[in-house]
Amino acid sequence: MIISSSLGKEVQEKWLKVVVNAFHGFAHNHMCQLENHPLYQLGFSHKDLETCKCIFSSSNNMALLICHASEFHWKQFLDLHFSQWDSDKYLKLSQFLYNNYKQVLHIIQTNLAELEQFKRSKDITDNDFESWHWEELEYLKQCAGESDANLIAVQYVELLEKLKFAE
């Protein structure tokens, strides 16, 4: 849908990928999760994208203030809101980046050796994890449609129920 919008060209140039944040991802079917959940996207690490939810949740507080404003004024008010949000968060950005960097180093130091030992004990590689993900996705895509046998079986049971009712 974004591709066909006025942003389509820029979306393609910048390789935009729309994903579902972790919390909402589990409300979607498994195939959707395999394609869009941050867990399976390169570069997301263990991030859940709840920051986006917090940002937009804060803008919900503006709804009562701007619901009867003109289009210009509600856009202006939201712009002011997000400008202030940016300013507040920018002040904390260096600490945020530093803490995340320390967290990643800790995760690598504490889990890498254990992961490598596990992979050796099971005779698997990083490529296996990647291929299992794609194999599962392909399997689910193949299962997405109902087989003819299932459709006939359902039809048969429905006809039996109608016969029982008629008798």
mmCIF file of the C-alpha atoms, coordinates in Angstrom:
data_MODEL
# 
_entry.id   MODEL 
# 
loop_
_atom_site.group_PDB 
_atom_site.id 
_atom_site.type_symbol 
_atom_site.label_atom_id 
_atom_site.label_alt_id 
_atom_site.label_comp_id 
_atom_site.label_asym_id 
_atom_site.label_entity_id 
_atom_site.label_seq_id 
_atom_site.pdbx_PDB_ins_code 
_atom_site.Cartn_x 
_atom_site.Cartn_y 
_atom_site.Cartn_z 
_atom_site.occupancy 
_atom_site.B_iso_or_equiv 
_atom_site.pdbx_formal_charge 
_atom_site.auth_seq_id 
_atom_site.auth_comp_id 
_atom_site.auth_asym_id 
_atom_site.auth_atom_id 
_atom_site.pdbx_PDB_model_num 
ATOM 1   C CA . MET A 1 1   ? 0.000   0.000   0.000  1.00 0.00 ? 1   MET A CA 1 
ATOM 2   C CA . ILE A 1 2   ? 2.813   2.400   0.794  1.00 0.00 ? 2   ILE A CA 1 
ATOM 3   C CA . ILE A 1 3   ? 4.475   1.545   -2.519 1.00 0.00 ? 3   ILE A CA 1 
ATOM 4   C CA . SER A 1 4   ? 1.447   2.850   -4.427 1.00 0.00 ? 4   SER A CA 1 
ATOM 5   C CA . SER A 1 5   ? 1.338   6.096   -2.419 1.00 0.00 ? 5   SER A CA 1 
ATOM 6   C CA . SER A 1 6   ? 3.157   9.338   -3.117 1.00 0.00 ? 6   SER A CA 1 
ATOM 7   C CA . LEU A 1 7   ? 5.967   8.004   -0.906 1.00 0.00 ? 7   LEU A CA 1 
ATOM 8   C CA . GLY A 1 8   ? 6.389   4.865   -3.031 1.00 0.00 ? 8   GLY A CA 1 
ATOM 9   C CA . LYS A 1 9   ? 9.572   5.892   -4.831 1.00 0.00 ? 9   LYS A CA 1 
ATOM 10  C CA . GLU A 1 10  ? 11.299  7.012   -1.635 1.00 0.00 ? 10  GLU A CA 1 
ATOM 11  C CA . VAL A 1 11  ? 10.175  3.825   0.157  1.00 0.00 ? 11  VAL A CA 1 
ATOM 12  C CA . GLN A 1 12  ? 11.815  1.700   -2.531 1.00 0.00 ? 12  GLN A CA 1 
ATOM 13  C CA . GLU A 1 13  ? 14.986  3.804   -2.630 1.00 0.00 ? 13  GLU A CA 1 
ATOM 14  C CA . LYS A 1 14  ? 15.412  3.570   1.156  1.00 0.00 ? 14  LYS A CA 1 
ATOM 15  C CA . TRP A 1 15  ? 14.317  -0.084  1.365  1.00 0.00 ? 15  TRP A CA 1 
ATOM 16  C CA . LEU A 1 16  ? 11.629  0.684   3.917  1.00 0.00 ? 16  LEU A CA 1 
ATOM 17  C CA . LYS A 1 17  ? 10.298  -2.420  5.655  1.00 0.00 ? 17  LYS A CA 1 
ATOM 18  C CA . VAL A 1 18  ? 7.110   -2.176  7.687  1.00 0.00 ? 18  VAL A CA 1 
ATOM 19  C CA . VAL A 1 19  ? 7.185   -4.427  10.733 1.00 0.00 ? 19  VAL A CA 1 
ATOM 20  C CA . VAL A 1 20  ? 4.893   -5.175  13.647 1.00 0.00 ? 20  VAL A CA 1 
ATOM 21  C CA . ASN A 1 21  ? 6.096   -4.371  17.138 1.00 0.00 ? 21  ASN A CA 1 
ATOM 22  C CA . ALA A 1 22  ? 6.694   -7.400  19.338 1.00 0.00 ? 22  ALA A CA 1 
ATOM 23  C CA . PHE A 1 23  ? 3.614   -7.073  21.531 1.00 0.00 ? 23  PHE A CA 1 
ATOM 24  C CA . HIS A 1 24  ? 1.176   -6.688  18.650 1.00 0.00 ? 24  HIS A CA 1 
ATOM 25  C CA . GLY A 1 25  ? 3.057   -9.238  16.573 1.00 0.00 ? 25  GLY A CA 1 
ATOM 26  C CA . PHE A 1 26  ? 1.707   -12.087 18.670 1.00 0.00 ? 26  PHE A CA 1 
ATOM 27  C CA . ALA A 1 27  ? -1.852  -11.075 17.827 1.00 0.00 ? 27  ALA A CA 1 
ATOM 28  C CA . HIS A 1 28  ? -1.107  -11.834 14.192 1.00 0.00 ? 28  HIS A CA 1 
ATOM 29  C CA . ASN A 1 29  ? -1.002  -15.282 12.677 1.00 0.00 ? 29  ASN A CA 1 
ATOM 30  C CA . HIS A 1 30  ? 2.272   -17.173 12.759 1.00 0.00 ? 30  HIS A CA 1 
ATOM 31  C CA . MET A 1 31  ? 3.057   -16.611 9.084  1.00 0.00 ? 31  MET A CA 1 
ATOM 32  C CA . CYS A 1 32  ? 2.688   -12.843 9.583  1.00 0.00 ? 32  CYS A CA 1 
ATOM 33  C CA . GLN A 1 33  ? 5.038   -13.064 12.560 1.00 0.00 ? 33  GLN A CA 1 
ATOM 34  C CA . LEU A 1 34  ? 7.660   -14.934 10.540 1.00 0.00 ? 34  LEU A CA 1 
ATOM 35  C CA . GLU A 1 35  ? 7.575   -12.228 7.883  1.00 0.00 ? 35  GLU A CA 1 
ATOM 36  C CA . ASN A 1 36  ? 7.193   -9.078  10.017 1.00 0.00 ? 36  ASN A CA 1 
ATOM 37  C CA . HIS A 1 37  ? 8.124   -9.679  13.668 1.00 0.00 ? 37  HIS A CA 1 
ATOM 38  C CA . PRO A 1 38  ? 11.287  -7.812  14.783 1.00 0.00 ? 38  PRO A CA 1 
ATOM 39  C CA . LEU A 1 39  ? 12.720  -11.086 16.091 1.00 0.00 ? 39  LEU A CA 1 
ATOM 40  C CA . TYR A 1 40  ? 13.152  -12.231 12.486 1.00 0.00 ? 40  TYR A CA 1 
ATOM 41  C CA . GLN A 1 41  ? 14.342  -8.935  10.992 1.00 0.00 ? 41  GLN A CA 1 
ATOM 42  C CA . LEU A 1 42  ? 18.020  -8.196  10.602 1.00 0.00 ? 42  LEU A CA 1 
ATOM 43  C CA . GLY A 1 43  ? 19.197  -5.258  12.667 1.00 0.00 ? 43  GLY A CA 1 
ATOM 44  C CA . PHE A 1 44  ? 16.494  -5.313  15.332 1.00 0.00 ? 44  PHE A CA 1 
ATOM 45  C CA . SER A 1 45  ? 18.335  -7.510  17.813 1.00 0.00 ? 45  SER A CA 1 
ATOM 46  C CA . HIS A 1 46  ? 16.093  -7.937  20.846 1.00 0.00 ? 46  HIS A CA 1 
ATOM 47  C CA . LYS A 1 47  ? 14.253  -4.630  20.474 1.00 0.00 ? 47  LYS A CA 1 
ATOM 48  C CA . ASP A 1 48  ? 10.470  -4.812  20.765 1.00 0.00 ? 48  ASP A CA 1 
ATOM 49  C CA . LEU A 1 49  ? 9.672   -1.434  19.107 1.00 0.00 ? 49  LEU A CA 1 
ATOM 50  C CA . GLU A 1 50  ? 7.533   -0.379  22.035 1.00 0.00 ? 50  GLU A CA 1 
ATOM 51  C CA . THR A 1 51  ? 9.199   3.038   21.883 1.00 0.00 ? 51  THR A CA 1 
ATOM 52  C CA . CYS A 1 52  ? 7.021   3.774   18.849 1.00 0.00 ? 52  CYS A CA 1 
ATOM 53  C CA . LYS A 1 53  ? 3.955   2.811   20.874 1.00 0.00 ? 53  LYS A CA 1 
ATOM 54  C CA . CYS A 1 54  ? 5.021   5.148   23.694 1.00 0.00 ? 54  CYS A CA 1 
ATOM 55  C CA . ILE A 1 55  ? 5.586   8.048   21.324 1.00 0.00 ? 55  ILE A CA 1 
ATOM 56  C CA . PHE A 1 56  ? 2.229   7.725   19.612 1.00 0.00 ? 56  PHE A CA 1 
ATOM 57  C CA . SER A 1 57  ? 0.491   6.973   22.884 1.00 0.00 ? 57  SER A CA 1 
ATOM 58  C CA . SER A 1 58  ? 1.720   10.324  24.180 1.00 0.00 ? 58  SER A CA 1 
ATOM 59  C CA . SER A 1 59  ? 0.155   12.010  21.173 1.00 0.00 ? 59  SER A CA 1 
ATOM 60  C CA . ASN A 1 60  ? -3.220  10.491  22.103 1.00 0.00 ? 60  ASN A CA 1 
ATOM 61  C CA . ASN A 1 61  ? -3.311  12.935  24.994 1.00 0.00 ? 61  ASN A CA 1 
ATOM 62  C CA . MET A 1 62  ? -3.506  15.728  22.433 1.00 0.00 ? 62  MET A CA 1 
ATOM 63  C CA . ALA A 1 63  ? -6.757  14.420  20.932 1.00 0.00 ? 63  ALA A CA 1 
ATOM 64  C CA . LEU A 1 64  ? -9.040  16.269  23.364 1.00 0.00 ? 64  LEU A CA 1 
ATOM 65  C CA . LEU A 1 65  ? -7.172  19.505  22.751 1.00 0.00 ? 65  LEU A CA 1 
ATOM 66  C CA . ILE A 1 66  ? -7.206  19.379  18.969 1.00 0.00 ? 66  ILE A CA 1 
ATOM 67  C CA . CYS A 1 67  ? -10.320 17.397  18.016 1.00 0.00 ? 67  CYS A CA 1 
ATOM 68  C CA . HIS A 1 68  ? -12.247 20.569  17.088 1.00 0.00 ? 68  HIS A CA 1 
ATOM 69  C CA . ALA A 1 69  ? -9.292  22.555  15.759 1.00 0.00 ? 69  ALA A CA 1 
ATOM 70  C CA . SER A 1 70  ? -8.796  23.362  12.102 1.00 0.00 ? 70  SER A CA 1 
ATOM 71  C CA . GLU A 1 71  ? -6.528  21.064  10.115 1.00 0.00 ? 71  GLU A CA 1 
ATOM 72  C CA . PHE A 1 72  ? -3.766  23.666  10.198 1.00 0.00 ? 72  PHE A CA 1 
ATOM 73  C CA . HIS A 1 73  ? -3.958  24.062  13.973 1.00 0.00 ? 73  HIS A CA 1 
ATOM 74  C CA . TRP A 1 74  ? -4.071  20.357  14.839 1.00 0.00 ? 74  TRP A CA 1 
ATOM 75  C CA . LYS A 1 75  ? -1.068  19.716  12.565 1.00 0.00 ? 75  LYS A CA 1 
ATOM 76  C CA . GLN A 1 76  ? 0.682   22.672  14.149 1.00 0.00 ? 76  GLN A CA 1 
ATOM 77  C CA . PHE A 1 77  ? -0.094  21.413  17.649 1.00 0.00 ? 77  PHE A CA 1 
ATOM 78  C CA . LEU A 1 78  ? 1.106   17.883  16.861 1.00 0.00 ? 78  LEU A CA 1 
ATOM 79  C CA . ASP A 1 79  ? 4.260   19.310  15.305 1.00 0.00 ? 79  ASP A CA 1 
ATOM 80  C CA . LEU A 1 80  ? 4.907   21.257  18.509 1.00 0.00 ? 80  LEU A CA 1 
ATOM 81  C CA . HIS A 1 81  ? 4.211   18.163  20.588 1.00 0.00 ? 81  HIS A CA 1 
ATOM 82  C CA . PHE A 1 82  ? 6.666   16.007  18.638 1.00 0.00 ? 82  PHE A CA 1 
ATOM 83  C CA . SER A 1 83  ? 9.260   18.789  18.496 1.00 0.00 ? 83  SER A CA 1 
ATOM 84  C CA . GLN A 1 84  ? 9.159   18.940  22.293 1.00 0.00 ? 84  GLN A CA 1 
ATOM 85  C CA . TRP A 1 85  ? 9.291   15.139  22.466 1.00 0.00 ? 85  TRP A CA 1 
ATOM 86  C CA . ASP A 1 86  ? 12.393  15.202  20.243 1.00 0.00 ? 86  ASP A CA 1 
ATOM 87  C CA . SER A 1 87  ? 14.045  17.857  22.404 1.00 0.00 ? 87  SER A CA 1 
ATOM 88  C CA . ASP A 1 88  ? 13.353  15.940  25.602 1.00 0.00 ? 88  ASP A CA 1 
ATOM 89  C CA . LYS A 1 89  ? 14.610  12.661  24.164 1.00 0.00 ? 89  LYS A CA 1 
ATOM 90  C CA . TYR A 1 90  ? 17.636  14.211  22.439 1.00 0.00 ? 90  TYR A CA 1 
ATOM 91  C CA . LEU A 1 91  ? 18.939  15.283  25.837 1.00 0.00 ? 91  LEU A CA 1 
ATOM 92  C CA . LYS A 1 92  ? 18.864  11.659  26.975 1.00 0.00 ? 92  LYS A CA 1 
ATOM 93  C CA . LEU A 1 93  ? 20.091  10.153  23.689 1.00 0.00 ? 93  LEU A CA 1 
ATOM 94  C CA . SER A 1 94  ? 23.768  9.769   24.584 1.00 0.00 ? 94  SER A CA 1 
ATOM 95  C CA . GLN A 1 95  ? 22.918  7.982   27.827 1.00 0.00 ? 95  GLN A CA 1 
ATOM 96  C CA . PHE A 1 96  ? 20.441  5.772   25.957 1.00 0.00 ? 96  PHE A CA 1 
ATOM 97  C CA . LEU A 1 97  ? 23.014  4.829   23.318 1.00 0.00 ? 97  LEU A CA 1 
ATOM 98  C CA . TYR A 1 98  ? 25.686  4.199   25.942 1.00 0.00 ? 98  TYR A CA 1 
ATOM 99  C CA . ASN A 1 99  ? 23.385  1.980   28.015 1.00 0.00 ? 99  ASN A CA 1 
ATOM 100 C CA . ASN A 1 100 ? 22.308  0.013   24.939 1.00 0.00 ? 100 ASN A CA 1 
ATOM 101 C CA . TYR A 1 101 ? 25.925  -0.436  23.889 1.00 0.00 ? 101 TYR A CA 1 
ATOM 102 C CA . LYS A 1 102 ? 26.820  -1.744  27.364 1.00 0.00 ? 102 LYS A CA 1 
ATOM 103 C CA . GLN A 1 103 ? 23.794  -4.057  27.292 1.00 0.00 ? 103 GLN A CA 1 
ATOM 104 C CA . VAL A 1 104 ? 24.778  -5.500  23.913 1.00 0.00 ? 104 VAL A CA 1 
ATOM 105 C CA . LEU A 1 105 ? 28.357  -6.074  25.064 1.00 0.00 ? 105 LEU A CA 1 
ATOM 106 C CA . HIS A 1 106 ? 27.061  -7.837  28.170 1.00 0.00 ? 106 HIS A CA 1 
ATOM 107 C CA . ILE A 1 107 ? 24.742  -10.053 26.122 1.00 0.00 ? 107 ILE A CA 1 
ATOM 108 C CA . ILE A 1 108 ? 27.568  -10.972 23.751 1.00 0.00 ? 108 ILE A CA 1 
ATOM 109 C CA . GLN A 1 109 ? 29.985  -11.696 26.597 1.00 0.00 ? 109 GLN A CA 1 
ATOM 110 C CA . THR A 1 110 ? 27.545  -13.784 28.613 1.00 0.00 ? 110 THR A CA 1 
ATOM 111 C CA . ASN A 1 111 ? 25.737  -15.651 25.855 1.00 0.00 ? 111 ASN A CA 1 
ATOM 112 C CA . LEU A 1 112 ? 28.115  -16.061 22.924 1.00 0.00 ? 112 LEU A CA 1 
ATOM 113 C CA . ALA A 1 113 ? 30.183  -18.848 24.474 1.00 0.00 ? 113 ALA A CA 1 
ATOM 114 C CA . GLU A 1 114 ? 27.044  -20.706 25.545 1.00 0.00 ? 114 GLU A CA 1 
ATOM 115 C CA . LEU A 1 115 ? 25.508  -20.314 22.093 1.00 0.00 ? 115 LEU A CA 1 
ATOM 116 C CA . GLU A 1 116 ? 28.669  -21.560 20.385 1.00 0.00 ? 116 GLU A CA 1 
ATOM 117 C CA . GLN A 1 117 ? 28.786  -24.570 22.721 1.00 0.00 ? 117 GLN A CA 1 
ATOM 118 C CA . PHE A 1 118 ? 25.134  -25.330 21.977 1.00 0.00 ? 118 PHE A CA 1 
ATOM 119 C CA . LYS A 1 119 ? 25.701  -25.079 18.212 1.00 0.00 ? 119 LYS A CA 1 
ATOM 120 C CA . ARG A 1 120 ? 28.712  -27.443 18.443 1.00 0.00 ? 120 ARG A CA 1 
ATOM 121 C CA . SER A 1 121 ? 26.790  -29.950 20.568 1.00 0.00 ? 121 SER A CA 1 
ATOM 122 C CA . LYS A 1 122 ? 23.885  -29.999 18.096 1.00 0.00 ? 122 LYS A CA 1 
ATOM 123 C CA . ASP A 1 123 ? 26.120  -29.712 15.003 1.00 0.00 ? 123 ASP A CA 1 
ATOM 124 C CA . ILE A 1 124 ? 24.302  -26.634 13.705 1.00 0.00 ? 124 ILE A CA 1 
ATOM 125 C CA . THR A 1 125 ? 25.428  -23.320 12.250 1.00 0.00 ? 125 THR A CA 1 
ATOM 126 C CA . ASP A 1 126 ? 24.048  -19.800 11.993 1.00 0.00 ? 126 ASP A CA 1 
ATOM 127 C CA . ASN A 1 127 ? 22.916  -20.687 8.480  1.00 0.00 ? 127 ASN A CA 1 
ATOM 128 C CA . ASP A 1 128 ? 20.732  -23.457 9.926  1.00 0.00 ? 128 ASP A CA 1 
ATOM 129 C CA . PHE A 1 129 ? 18.799  -20.942 12.039 1.00 0.00 ? 129 PHE A CA 1 
ATOM 130 C CA . GLU A 1 130 ? 18.251  -18.774 8.982  1.00 0.00 ? 130 GLU A CA 1 
ATOM 131 C CA . SER A 1 131 ? 17.200  -21.661 6.747  1.00 0.00 ? 131 SER A CA 1 
ATOM 132 C CA . TRP A 1 132 ? 14.803  -23.064 9.394  1.00 0.00 ? 132 TRP A CA 1 
ATOM 133 C CA . HIS A 1 133 ? 13.074  -19.702 9.528  1.00 0.00 ? 133 HIS A CA 1 
ATOM 134 C CA . TRP A 1 134 ? 12.583  -19.613 5.747  1.00 0.00 ? 134 TRP A CA 1 
ATOM 135 C CA . GLU A 1 135 ? 11.571  -23.294 5.615  1.00 0.00 ? 135 GLU A CA 1 
ATOM 136 C CA . GLU A 1 136 ? 8.890   -22.696 8.245  1.00 0.00 ? 136 GLU A CA 1 
ATOM 137 C CA . LEU A 1 137 ? 7.620   -19.646 6.377  1.00 0.00 ? 137 LEU A CA 1 
ATOM 138 C CA . GLU A 1 138 ? 7.442   -21.559 3.083  1.00 0.00 ? 138 GLU A CA 1 
ATOM 139 C CA . TYR A 1 139 ? 5.666   -24.462 4.784  1.00 0.00 ? 139 TYR A CA 1 
ATOM 140 C CA . LEU A 1 140 ? 3.052   -22.123 6.260  1.00 0.00 ? 140 LEU A CA 1 
ATOM 141 C CA . LYS A 1 141 ? 2.549   -20.438 2.895  1.00 0.00 ? 141 LYS A CA 1 
ATOM 142 C CA . GLN A 1 142 ? 1.902   -23.844 1.337  1.00 0.00 ? 142 GLN A CA 1 
ATOM 143 C CA . CYS A 1 143 ? -0.566  -24.661 4.103  1.00 0.00 ? 143 CYS A CA 1 
ATOM 144 C CA . ALA A 1 144 ? -2.352  -21.321 3.775  1.00 0.00 ? 144 ALA A CA 1 
ATOM 145 C CA . GLY A 1 145 ? -5.009  -22.618 1.420  1.00 0.00 ? 145 GLY A CA 1 
ATOM 146 C CA . GLU A 1 146 ? -7.333  -25.452 2.327  1.00 0.00 ? 146 GLU A CA 1 
ATOM 147 C CA . SER A 1 147 ? -6.719  -28.706 0.517  1.00 0.00 ? 147 SER A CA 1 
ATOM 148 C CA . ASP A 1 148 ? -9.412  -30.166 -1.718 1.00 0.00 ? 148 ASP A CA 1 
ATOM 149 C CA . ALA A 1 149 ? -9.697  -33.141 0.638  1.00 0.00 ? 149 ALA A CA 1 
ATOM 150 C CA . ASN A 1 150 ? -10.490 -30.842 3.570  1.00 0.00 ? 150 ASN A CA 1 
ATOM 151 C CA . LEU A 1 151 ? -13.039 -28.886 1.564  1.00 0.00 ? 151 LEU A CA 1 
ATOM 152 C CA . ILE A 1 152 ? -14.785 -32.099 0.478  1.00 0.00 ? 152 ILE A CA 1 
ATOM 153 C CA . ALA A 1 153 ? -14.733 -33.453 4.041  1.00 0.00 ? 153 ALA A CA 1 
ATOM 154 C CA . VAL A 1 154 ? -16.311 -30.258 5.395  1.00 0.00 ? 154 VAL A CA 1 
ATOM 155 C CA . GLN A 1 155 ? -18.923 -30.295 2.649  1.00 0.00 ? 155 GLN A CA 1 
ATOM 156 C CA . TYR A 1 156 ? -19.681 -33.952 3.441  1.00 0.00 ? 156 TYR A CA 1 
ATOM 157 C CA . VAL A 1 157 ? -20.192 -33.238 7.154  1.00 0.00 ? 157 VAL A CA 1 
ATOM 158 C CA . GLU A 1 158 ? -22.426 -30.259 6.345  1.00 0.00 ? 158 GLU A CA 1 
ATOM 159 C CA . LEU A 1 159 ? -24.559 -32.439 4.055  1.00 0.00 ? 159 LEU A CA 1 
ATOM 160 C CA . LEU A 1 160 ? -24.799 -35.136 6.758  1.00 0.00 ? 160 LEU A CA 1 
ATOM 161 C CA . GLU A 1 161 ? -26.000 -32.495 9.227  1.00 0.00 ? 161 GLU A CA 1 
ATOM 162 C CA . LYS A 1 162 ? -28.634 -31.301 6.741  1.00 0.00 ? 162 LYS A CA 1 
ATOM 163 C CA . LEU A 1 163 ? -29.755 -34.923 6.164  1.00 0.00 ? 163 LEU A CA 1 
ATOM 164 C CA . LYS A 1 164 ? -30.011 -35.540 9.910  1.00 0.00 ? 164 LYS A CA 1 
ATOM 165 C CA . PHE A 1 165 ? -32.051 -32.355 10.317 1.00 0.00 ? 165 PHE A CA 1 
ATOM 166 C CA . ALA A 1 166 ? -34.331 -33.303 7.388  1.00 0.00 ? 166 ALA A CA 1 
ATOM 167 C CA . GLU A 1 167 ? -34.953 -36.789 8.785  1.00 0.00 ? 167 GLU A CA 1 
# 
